[in-house]
């Protein structure tokens, strides 16, 4: 019966859900286009693909556009954020195409997620699971090619490219990371209901996904995955789930240990480019240009420089920020959507964006009792959003395909909160029920 329900969520095709997932996984496809076609034609290809997804989504929800929408505090927070961003661009005279990209790749995706149908959420998760599994299978069967690519020593260690046109990082790696995230959520929430076989399969999915991310040397996606798995362990830890959380933690550690022993030499070198001896150059590089005195291949030091510079700019102009910039290789972006927002648009944008995620987490605590199946579905969406947040804290950029999935999932989370019970309404419902329980207890005692 369970498998029948999952099949019904996949077929017949729910076009709005499929468009949502394809948009969420757009930027890895775009990354491959860059290697397959002339770079000058890319804007037209990406725009056509984006418009196709938007049109497909509108076709899928065309019969439900008259449904009422309940505005909640998540909408208010994100509305303040986009308002501060718009004012920042207006004050700076709308330099370059940044404002257009922000509208197309951040605001519109949020609205698409916000107005997506609640009954499509399960289909969205099934489609994500299918695509993430397919990407994982692709990397798994490509291990010989991957090892061959890493065997080619070079002065500048690039991420390997499979079969000459499939980029291993920049998108596909992030999509692959969704599989262990979903597997971990199901493993913890359904820990007591899972059969031994199902638990084993879920643990293998977590180990396989994390191992492959290390083998393709996707350090940003792996860091996001680790942060998300630790978040799942922390939130899901109870006396009943303690042994399952421990098993999940052990599986991640064992996967990392095994992968480090079998990884090709160039892969190991690339993963160990986090040079501690470069850290003393970070303070002096923050006030410089570009990457300063640190080696541009040193991921940790580079990010510390860019984050420190963004914080400095935000402190110099806390109210309005320094205004949006056109980022280049010589003038890199902070690789962090929160710090980029604060640097460009001021503290208000940071407070509203972080407030959104704080209230998102709070909204899960005041939700009414739901079935285990509904709990898995809602928690999976929440955790996928957290995963994309972690990724955009180490690799993200506003108005880009990297931050598109984050705002898309944010809109879906807000829709789940608003269409089930608004955040403010949910708080008072929870408070009222707590008061009723106290009154009942007092009546019983009397």
Backbone torsions as a table, in degrees:
resi	resn	phi	psi	omega
1	UNK	NA	-39.3	179.6
2	UNK	-63.7	-44.2	-179.1
3	UNK	-66.3	-32.4	177.7
4	UNK	-64.4	-41.2	178.6
5	UNK	-64.0	-41.3	179.7
6	UNK	-66.7	-37.0	177.8
7	UNK	-65.4	-39.2	178.4
8	UNK	-65.3	-26.5	178.2
9	UNK	-78.2	-13.3	-179.2
10	UNK	-103.6	-41.9	-174.9
11	UNK	-131.2	136.6	-1.3
12	UNK	-65.4	158.2	-173.0
13	UNK	-60.4	129.8	172.4
14	UNK	-93.2	103.8	-168.4
15	UNK	-65.1	-37.2	179.2
16	UNK	-66.2	-42.0	178.5
17	UNK	-65.1	-41.6	179.2
18	UNK	-64.4	-42.6	178.2
19	UNK	-63.2	-40.1	177.3
20	UNK	-57.5	-49.2	-176.7
21	UNK	-68.5	-40.5	178.6
22	UNK	-63.3	-38.2	176.9
23	UNK	-66.9	-38.2	178.7
24	UNK	-64.0	-29.5	-178.4
25	UNK	-107.9	24.3	-175.0
26	UNK	-69.7	-44.5	-168.5
27	UNK	-66.9	-25.1	172.0
28	UNK	-67.8	-35.1	176.7
29	UNK	-64.1	-42.7	178.3
30	UNK	-61.7	-39.3	178.3
31	UNK	-59.3	-37.8	177.9
32	UNK	-71.2	-35.4	178.3
33	UNK	-59.6	-35.4	-179.4
34	UNK	-61.0	-31.5	-179.6
35	UNK	-88.4	-18.6	-175.5
36	UNK	-96.5	-25.8	-175.0
37	UNK	-125.7	171.7	176.1
38	UNK	-67.0	133.8	-176.3
39	UNK	-59.3	-34.3	-176.8
40	UNK	-65.0	-22.3	-179.8
41	UNK	-90.6	-4.3	-175.2
42	UNK	-60.1	-44.6	-179.4
43	UNK	-54.6	-38.4	-178.9
44	UNK	-72.1	-37.2	178.5
45	UNK	-66.6	-44.9	-178.4
46	UNK	-67.7	-39.1	178.7
47	UNK	-65.3	-41.7	179.0
48	UNK	-63.5	-42.3	179.3
49	UNK	-64.5	-43.3	-179.5
50	UNK	-63.5	-46.6	179.7
51	UNK	-64.0	-34.1	177.1
52	UNK	-62.9	-44.1	179.4
53	UNK	-65.4	-42.4	179.4
54	UNK	-62.7	-44.2	178.7
55	UNK	-63.7	-40.4	178.4
56	UNK	-64.6	-39.8	178.4
57	UNK	-66.0	-43.4	179.4
58	UNK	-63.7	-36.6	176.6
59	UNK	-63.9	-38.8	-177.6
60	UNK	-70.0	-29.3	-177.8
61	UNK	-106.1	9.3	-172.8
62	UNK	-58.3	-28.7	-177.9
63	UNK	-85.0	-1.3	-175.5
64	UNK	-127.8	22.0	-175.7
65	UNK	-72.5	-18.2	-177.2
66	UNK	-88.6	4.2	179.8
67	UNK	-67.8	140.8	178.0
68	UNK	-69.4	146.9	179.8
69	UNK	-117.9	126.9	180.0
70	UNK	-95.4	117.0	179.3
71	UNK	-74.7	133.5	179.8
72	UNK	-125.7	179.7	-176.0
73	UNK	-68.2	-23.7	173.9
74	UNK	-64.6	-41.3	176.5
75	UNK	-62.7	-39.1	179.3
76	UNK	-63.7	-45.5	-178.6
77	UNK	-62.5	-46.7	-178.2
78	UNK	-71.6	-29.0	175.7
79	UNK	-65.0	-42.4	176.3
80	UNK	-62.5	-39.0	179.8
81	UNK	-61.7	-52.2	-178.2
82	UNK	-67.0	-29.1	175.8
83	UNK	-66.5	-44.0	178.4
84	UNK	-65.2	-35.8	177.1
85	UNK	-66.0	-44.2	-179.9
86	UNK	-63.2	-42.2	177.9
87	UNK	-63.7	-36.7	177.3
88	UNK	-62.9	-41.9	177.4
89	UNK	-68.4	-40.7	179.2
90	UNK	-61.6	-43.5	-179.1
91	UNK	-65.6	-30.3	-177.5
92	UNK	-93.1	2.7	178.4
93	UNK	78.4	22.8	177.9
94	UNK	51.3	65.4	-179.3
95	UNK	-69.9	140.0	176.2
96	UNK	59.2	-147.5	-179.2
97	UNK	-111.5	16.1	-175.9
98	UNK	-59.4	-41.2	-178.0
99	UNK	-65.8	-42.1	178.8
100	UNK	-63.4	-41.6	179.0
101	UNK	-66.9	-36.7	178.2
102	UNK	-63.5	-43.0	178.6
103	UNK	-63.2	-47.0	-174.1
104	UNK	-73.5	-38.3	-170.7
105	UNK	-105.3	-5.2	177.7
106	UNK	-125.1	-56.1	-175.9
107	UNK	-70.0	-50.3	-179.5
108	UNK	-61.3	-44.3	175.1
109	UNK	-58.5	-38.8	177.4
110	UNK	-61.0	-44.4	-179.9
111	UNK	-65.4	-36.7	177.0
112	UNK	-63.2	-45.5	177.0
113	UNK	-63.7	-39.8	-176.8
114	UNK	-64.9	-37.9	-176.6
115	UNK	-98.8	9.0	174.8
116	UNK	-67.4	152.9	-176.2
117	UNK	-77.3	136.2	179.6
118	UNK	-61.6	-36.8	-179.7
119	UNK	-69.6	-9.4	177.6
120	UNK	-91.4	-6.9	-173.3
121	UNK	-62.6	-43.4	179.4
122	UNK	-63.8	-38.3	176.8
123	UNK	-64.2	-39.6	177.7
124	UNK	-58.4	-45.7	-179.8
125	UNK	-65.1	-39.0	178.3
126	UNK	-65.1	-40.8	178.6
127	UNK	-67.7	-39.6	176.3
128	UNK	-61.3	-44.5	179.8
129	UNK	-61.1	-41.4	-179.9
130	UNK	-65.9	-45.4	-178.7
131	UNK	-68.5	-42.5	178.6
132	UNK	-63.8	-36.9	177.0
133	UNK	-66.9	-40.0	179.0
134	UNK	-64.4	-41.3	178.5
135	UNK	-65.9	-40.5	177.4
136	UNK	-62.0	-42.5	177.9
137	UNK	-63.2	-39.0	177.8
138	UNK	-58.4	-48.7	179.8
139	UNK	-68.5	-32.4	-178.6
140	UNK	-67.0	-46.0	180.0
141	UNK	-75.4	-13.7	-179.6
142	UNK	-95.8	11.1	-179.0
143	UNK	-57.3	-41.3	176.2
144	UNK	-59.1	-43.4	177.7
145	UNK	-65.4	-37.5	179.2
146	UNK	-63.6	-45.4	178.7
147	UNK	-65.2	-36.4	178.2
148	UNK	-65.0	-39.8	179.3
149	UNK	-65.6	-42.0	-179.3
150	UNK	-70.3	-22.1	-178.5
151	UNK	-72.3	-15.7	-179.0
152	UNK	-86.1	97.2	-177.4
153	UNK	-67.6	142.8	177.6
154	UNK	-149.8	159.4	-179.5
155	UNK	-65.8	-38.8	178.8
156	UNK	-109.7	108.0	-174.2
157	UNK	-76.8	103.7	178.0
158	UNK	-86.9	161.0	169.0
159	UNK	-67.2	139.4	-177.7
160	UNK	-66.2	147.6	175.6
161	UNK	-112.6	122.4	-176.2
162	UNK	-82.0	130.7	175.1
163	UNK	57.0	20.8	173.8
164	UNK	86.4	-9.2	-178.1
165	UNK	-144.9	-7.7	179.5
166	UNK	-96.4	108.0	179.0
167	UNK	-72.9	132.2	-177.4
168	UNK	-83.4	-13.3	179.1
169	UNK	-132.6	168.8	178.2
170	UNK	96.5	4.7	179.3
171	UNK	166.4	-57.7	179.8
172	UNK	-60.8	-34.4	178.4
173	UNK	-65.3	-38.4	179.3
174	UNK	-67.4	-41.1	177.8
175	UNK	-63.5	-41.5	179.0
176	UNK	-62.4	-34.3	178.9
177	UNK	-65.3	-18.0	178.5
178	UNK	-68.3	-28.3	-178.8
179	UNK	-64.6	-53.3	176.7
180	UNK	-63.4	-28.3	176.9
181	UNK	-64.2	-49.3	179.4
182	UNK	-65.4	-39.4	179.4
183	UNK	-62.7	-40.3	-179.8
184	UNK	-66.6	-39.9	178.6
185	UNK	-61.5	-48.8	-179.6
186	UNK	-63.8	-39.6	-177.9
187	UNK	-62.5	-42.2	-177.4
188	UNK	-77.6	-47.9	-175.8
189	UNK	-66.5	-40.7	-177.9
190	UNK	-99.4	26.2	-172.7
191	UNK	-55.7	-41.8	-177.0
192	UNK	-83.8	-16.0	179.8
193	UNK	-96.7	-19.1	-176.9
194	UNK	-69.3	139.7	171.9
195	UNK	-74.7	159.9	177.7
196	UNK	-54.8	-38.4	179.8
197	UNK	-65.3	-45.3	-179.1
198	UNK	-65.2	-40.7	178.1
199	UNK	-61.8	-40.3	179.2
200	UNK	-64.6	-43.1	179.6
201	UNK	-62.7	-41.6	-179.6
202	UNK	-65.4	-41.7	178.1
203	UNK	-65.1	-39.7	177.7
204	UNK	-63.5	-38.8	178.2
205	UNK	-62.3	-40.5	178.1
206	UNK	-65.2	-45.7	-179.1
207	UNK	-66.2	-41.3	-178.1
208	UNK	-65.5	-46.4	-179.4
209	UNK	-62.6	-45.5	-179.6
210	UNK	-67.3	-36.2	179.0
211	UNK	-66.5	-43.8	-179.1
212	UNK	-66.2	-35.3	176.9
213	UNK	-63.2	-36.1	176.5
214	UNK	-70.6	-38.1	-178.1
215	UNK	-68.8	-31.4	176.4
216	UNK	-90.8	2.4	175.5
217	UNK	60.8	40.0	176.6
218	UNK	-89.8	85.8	-171.8
219	UNK	-71.2	-35.6	179.9
220	UNK	-68.2	-46.8	179.3
221	UNK	-65.2	-37.2	179.1
222	UNK	-67.2	-40.3	177.1
223	UNK	-62.9	-41.1	177.6
224	UNK	-64.2	-40.1	178.6
225	UNK	-64.4	-45.2	179.0
226	UNK	-60.5	-46.1	178.9
227	UNK	-59.4	-41.3	-179.2
228	UNK	-69.0	-42.4	178.6
229	UNK	-63.2	-40.0	176.6
230	UNK	-65.1	-37.5	176.1
231	UNK	-62.1	-44.7	178.5
232	UNK	-61.1	-43.1	179.8
233	UNK	-64.1	-41.3	-178.2
234	UNK	-67.6	-47.8	-177.5
235	UNK	-71.2	-35.8	-175.8
236	UNK	-88.1	1.9	-176.4
237	UNK	-77.4	120.6	171.4
238	UNK	-141.4	176.4	177.6
239	UNK	-61.9	-35.8	-178.9
240	UNK	-73.6	-32.4	-175.9
241	UNK	-99.8	4.7	-174.5
242	UNK	-56.3	-44.8	-177.3
243	UNK	-70.0	-29.6	178.5
244	UNK	-75.0	-38.0	175.0
245	UNK	-63.5	-41.2	178.0
246	UNK	-63.1	-41.0	178.6
247	UNK	-64.1	-39.6	178.2
248	UNK	-64.6	-43.4	178.6
249	UNK	-63.0	-44.6	179.8
250	UNK	-62.4	-39.8	-179.3
251	UNK	-62.6	-38.9	179.2
252	UNK	-67.3	-43.0	179.7
253	UNK	-65.3	-44.7	-179.9
254	UNK	-63.8	-41.6	179.0
255	UNK	-61.0	-42.9	179.5
256	UNK	-65.9	-40.3	-179.3
257	UNK	-66.4	-44.5	179.7
258	UNK	-65.3	-42.0	-178.4
259	UNK	-64.3	-40.8	-179.1
260	UNK	-64.6	-25.2	-179.3
261	UNK	-83.5	-26.9	-177.0
262	UNK	-104.3	-4.4	-176.8
263	UNK	-67.9	145.6	175.5
264	UNK	-62.2	158.8	-174.6
265	UNK	-60.2	-44.4	-179.6
266	UNK	-65.8	-33.9	177.3
267	UNK	-63.1	-43.9	179.1
268	UNK	-63.6	-42.6	178.4
269	UNK	-61.2	-41.8	-177.4
270	UNK	-68.0	-37.8	179.9
271	UNK	-73.4	-17.6	-178.5
272	UNK	-104.8	26.6	177.5
273	UNK	-87.0	21.5	175.3
274	UNK	-91.8	78.7	-170.5
275	UNK	-77.7	116.6	179.3
276	UNK	-67.8	-30.1	-177.6
277	UNK	-70.4	-9.2	177.9
278	UNK	-88.6	-10.9	-174.1
279	UNK	-64.8	-29.8	-178.8
280	UNK	-70.8	-13.6	178.2
281	UNK	-87.6	-9.0	-175.2
282	UNK	-63.0	-50.2	-177.3
283	UNK	-56.8	-41.8	-179.3
284	UNK	-73.8	-23.7	-178.4
285	UNK	-81.4	-20.9	-177.8
286	UNK	-62.9	-36.5	-178.9
287	UNK	-83.9	-1.9	-178.4
288	UNK	-92.5	-157.1	180.0
289	UNK	-116.8	156.5	177.8
290	UNK	61.0	-128.6	180.0
291	UNK	-97.8	4.0	178.1
292	UNK	66.9	-137.3	-176.9
293	UNK	-89.0	-8.3	-176.7
294	UNK	-80.7	155.7	177.7
295	UNK	-70.3	130.0	-176.5
296	UNK	-66.8	-13.3	176.1
297	UNK	-88.5	-6.0	-179.6
298	UNK	-88.1	96.1	-171.7
299	UNK	-59.2	-44.1	-176.2
300	UNK	-64.9	-49.7	-177.9
301	UNK	-65.2	-39.5	179.7
302	UNK	-60.6	-45.1	-179.6
303	UNK	-68.0	-37.4	177.6
304	UNK	-62.9	-38.2	177.6
305	UNK	-64.5	-49.0	-177.5
306	UNK	-66.3	-39.5	178.2
307	UNK	-67.7	-42.5	178.5
308	UNK	-62.3	-38.9	179.1
309	UNK	-66.9	-40.4	178.8
310	UNK	-64.7	-41.3	177.9
311	UNK	-64.0	-40.9	178.0
312	UNK	-60.9	-46.0	178.6
313	UNK	-63.8	-37.8	179.9
314	UNK	-67.3	-37.9	178.5
315	UNK	-71.2	-32.1	178.3
316	UNK	-69.5	-32.6	-179.5
317	UNK	-137.9	73.4	-171.9
318	UNK	-69.4	-32.2	-173.7
319	UNK	-74.8	-50.3	-174.0
320	UNK	-113.7	-9.7	-175.9
321	UNK	75.1	-179.5	-179.2
322	UNK	-91.8	-0.7	-179.7
323	UNK	92.9	155.9	-179.5
324	UNK	-67.4	148.2	-179.5
325	UNK	-122.2	158.7	171.2
326	UNK	-93.1	107.2	-174.1
327	UNK	-78.4	139.9	176.4
328	UNK	-133.1	177.4	178.1
329	UNK	-64.6	-35.4	178.1
330	UNK	-76.5	-27.0	177.6
331	UNK	-122.5	76.8	-172.3
332	UNK	-73.0	152.0	176.2
333	UNK	-75.2	164.3	-174.0
334	UNK	-69.6	-7.0	-177.1
335	UNK	59.5	34.0	-179.1
336	UNK	-160.4	114.3	-173.1
337	UNK	-67.2	-30.3	179.9
338	UNK	-70.2	-48.7	-179.8
339	UNK	-69.1	-35.3	176.5
340	UNK	-63.6	-38.8	177.5
341	UNK	-63.7	-46.3	-179.3
342	UNK	-64.8	-39.9	179.5
343	UNK	-66.5	-41.6	-173.6
344	UNK	-87.7	-33.9	-170.3
345	UNK	-126.0	1.3	174.2
346	UNK	97.8	175.0	-174.2
347	UNK	-66.1	-32.8	-178.5
348	UNK	-57.4	-39.6	179.6
349	UNK	-65.9	-36.9	178.6
350	UNK	-67.9	-46.2	-178.4
351	UNK	-62.9	-43.7	-178.6
352	UNK	-68.1	-38.7	-179.5
353	UNK	-69.6	-47.0	177.3
354	UNK	-66.4	-34.0	176.4
355	UNK	-62.0	-36.3	177.2
356	UNK	-58.6	-49.3	-177.0
357	UNK	-70.6	-33.5	176.6
358	UNK	-64.0	-45.3	179.2
359	UNK	-69.7	-30.2	176.5
360	UNK	-62.0	-45.0	178.0
361	UNK	-67.1	-39.5	179.7
362	UNK	-63.6	-36.2	-176.4
363	UNK	-64.9	-25.1	178.6
364	UNK	-72.2	-23.9	-176.8
365	UNK	-81.5	-23.7	-177.7
366	UNK	-102.4	6.5	-179.3
367	UNK	-67.2	146.6	177.7
368	UNK	-70.5	161.3	180.0
369	UNK	-60.6	130.1	-179.5
370	UNK	-130.8	167.8	-179.0
371	UNK	-69.4	164.7	-179.8
372	UNK	-62.3	-39.5	179.2
373	UNK	-62.5	-45.9	178.0
374	UNK	-64.5	-36.1	179.0
375	UNK	-63.8	-41.4	178.1
376	UNK	-63.9	-43.7	-177.9
377	UNK	-64.0	-49.4	-177.6
378	UNK	-67.4	-43.1	-179.0
379	UNK	-64.2	-35.0	179.5
380	UNK	-63.6	-42.1	178.0
381	UNK	-65.3	-44.8	179.2
382	UNK	-57.7	-47.4	-174.4
383	UNK	-71.7	-35.3	174.2
384	UNK	-60.8	-37.7	177.0
385	UNK	-64.9	-41.5	177.2
386	UNK	-63.5	-39.9	177.8
387	UNK	-59.9	-46.2	179.5
388	UNK	-69.2	-29.6	175.6
389	UNK	-65.6	-47.5	178.1
390	UNK	-57.9	-42.5	-180.0
391	UNK	-63.1	-41.6	-179.0
392	UNK	-77.2	-7.4	172.7
393	UNK	-85.6	-14.0	179.7
394	UNK	-121.1	-13.4	-175.8
395	UNK	-144.9	-2.6	-170.1
396	UNK	-78.6	164.1	176.1
397	UNK	-150.4	134.1	178.6
398	UNK	-65.8	148.2	178.2
399	UNK	64.3	36.0	-179.2
400	UNK	-139.0	169.0	178.0
401	UNK	-69.4	-15.5	177.3
402	UNK	-72.6	-38.0	-178.8
403	UNK	-91.3	-9.0	179.7
404	UNK	-56.9	-51.4	-179.0
405	UNK	-61.2	-32.3	179.8
406	UNK	-61.9	-51.5	-178.7
407	UNK	-70.6	-30.6	175.9
408	UNK	-62.8	-47.0	178.7
409	UNK	-70.0	-33.3	175.7
410	UNK	-60.2	-42.2	178.0
411	UNK	-63.9	-39.3	179.3
412	UNK	-66.6	-41.2	176.8
413	UNK	-60.9	-45.0	179.2
414	UNK	-62.1	-38.2	176.8
415	UNK	-64.5	-40.2	178.0
416	UNK	-63.5	-40.4	178.9
417	UNK	-69.2	-48.0	-174.8
418	UNK	-69.4	-35.9	-175.8
419	UNK	-87.0	-13.4	175.5
420	UNK	-97.4	-53.0	173.4
421	UNK	-163.1	124.7	-179.4
422	UNK	-58.2	155.8	-175.3
423	UNK	-62.2	-47.7	179.8
424	UNK	-65.7	-43.1	177.9
425	UNK	-62.1	-42.5	-179.4
426	UNK	-62.6	-37.9	-179.7
427	UNK	-63.2	-46.2	-178.4
428	UNK	-71.4	-32.2	175.1
429	UNK	-62.5	-46.4	178.4
430	UNK	-63.1	-40.9	-179.7
431	UNK	-66.6	-40.8	-179.4
432	UNK	-64.7	-42.3	179.5
433	UNK	-64.7	-37.5	177.6
434	UNK	-63.5	-41.7	178.6
435	UNK	-64.9	-40.3	179.5
436	UNK	-63.7	-37.6	178.7
437	UNK	-64.9	-39.7	178.2
438	UNK	-64.3	-42.9	-179.8
439	UNK	-64.7	-40.1	179.1
440	UNK	-63.3	-40.0	179.3
441	UNK	-65.0	-39.2	179.2
442	UNK	-66.1	-39.5	177.7
443	UNK	-64.3	-41.8	-179.8
444	UNK	-64.1	-40.4	-178.8
445	UNK	-69.1	-33.4	-179.8
446	UNK	-74.6	NA	NA
